[in-house]
């Protein structure tokens, strides 16, 4: 006998932590994965303080070789099976691709795309048995090229494409698959990416809690894509209305109008 759980990566802060609270509030048993033990324990403490089951914690860097196998083995040893998977772990870097550190950009590709794919495919059988699903955290950046954040945009475009295809493939098995594509969210992401304060207009911003609630609701309804906020939905629609060259030019002009591009330290 195995017990179904929700596995959430990058759960120590931001959207990942907010999603942990949303799933816990719905009575889901949680396994939270992140590198930073104090922050992850704080999330678990807060969930338990609200009268919910304390999440199981896995302190690991999922980008390291063998990490997904380790997670799988630990779940099996504990008699747990993944019903819902939330691939939230990821990061971005702002700056010209030719100027940013190459190894950091390759690490971004590895975490944002390869690890997400590996986890998604690893637990298909258990998600099918438990009629669960996958919530992949992408971005509004998924819909457009991103000079100034070229590799980040490319990884999120991959996440969106992969998720949409899985949504279609797994529908007959009763497995829900949703891409959550938020715009700006006030989290640690901006500082990690090297974005200056006030880079995005406030009207595009959404709280991590609001994004998490919309993502959960969309997953339960098996929506293919969730874009929180009307302004962000318009941004996601623009690439369908304008040529790629127009989009490239608009993005370059916008970024030039804010502040000079600064590379991540």
C-alpha positions, 0 to 999 in steps of 0.5 A, a space after each residue: 500500500 502506498 500513500 499519494 503525495 504532492 511533490 513541490 520543488 523550489 518550495 522554500 520561498 516565493 511561488 513554491 512556498 505559496 503553492 505548498 500552502 494552497 495544496 496543504 489547505 486542500 488537504 494534500 499530503 506534501 513533500 517539499 524539496 529545496 536546497 535551503 533547509 532553514 527556509 524550507 523548515 519555516 514553510 513546514 512550520 507555517 503549514 503545521 501552525 495552521 493545523 495542516 499535516 506537516 510536510 515531509 522535507 527533502 533538502 537537496 539540490 535537484 540539479 545535481 546528478 542522481 538527485 531525481 533518483 534519490 528523491 524517487 528512492 526516498 519516496 518508495 522507501 517511505 511508502 509514498 507515491 507522487 499524485 501531483 507534481 509541481 515543478 517550480 524550481 528554476 531561475 533567470 539571469 538578466 544581461 546579454 547572453 554573450 556577457 553572462 557567465 556561460 556555466 551559469 546559463 547552462 545550469 539554468 538550462 539544466 534546472 529549468 528544462 532538463 530537471 523539469 522534464 526528468 521529474 515529469 516523466 519519472 512519475 507518470 505511472 503513479 500520477 496515472 494510478 492516482 489520477 493526479 497531475 503536473 503543474 509546471 511553472 513557466 512564465 509570460 516569457 514563454 510566449 516571446 523571445 527575450 533579448 536581454 534574457 535570451 536563455 531564460 526566455 528560451 527555457 520557459 518556451 521549452 517548458 510551455 511547449 513540453 507542457 502543452 504536448 504532455 497535456 494532450 498526451 496524458 489526457 486519455 489517462 486522466 492525468 492533468 497537466 497545466 503550465 502556469 505562466 505568471 508575469 512579475 511576482 515579488 519574490 527572490 527571483 528578481 534579485 537572483 536574476 539581477 533585475 533592478 528595482 521597479 523594472 516592471 510596471 506595478 500593473 503587471 505584478 501579482 502576489 505569489 499567493 494569488 498566482 498559486 491559487 490561480 495555478 491550483 485552480 487551473 490544474 484541478 480544472 485541467 486547463 492547459 495554460 494559466 496566465 494570471 492577470 488581464 495585463 499579462 494575458 494581453 502580453 501573452 497574446 501579442 506574439 500571435 498578433 505581431 511579427 517576431 521582429 516587431 516583438 524583438 524590437 518592442 522588447 529591446 526598446 522596453 528594456 532600454 527605456 528602463 535601465 541599462 542591462 546589468 549582468 548578474 554578479 
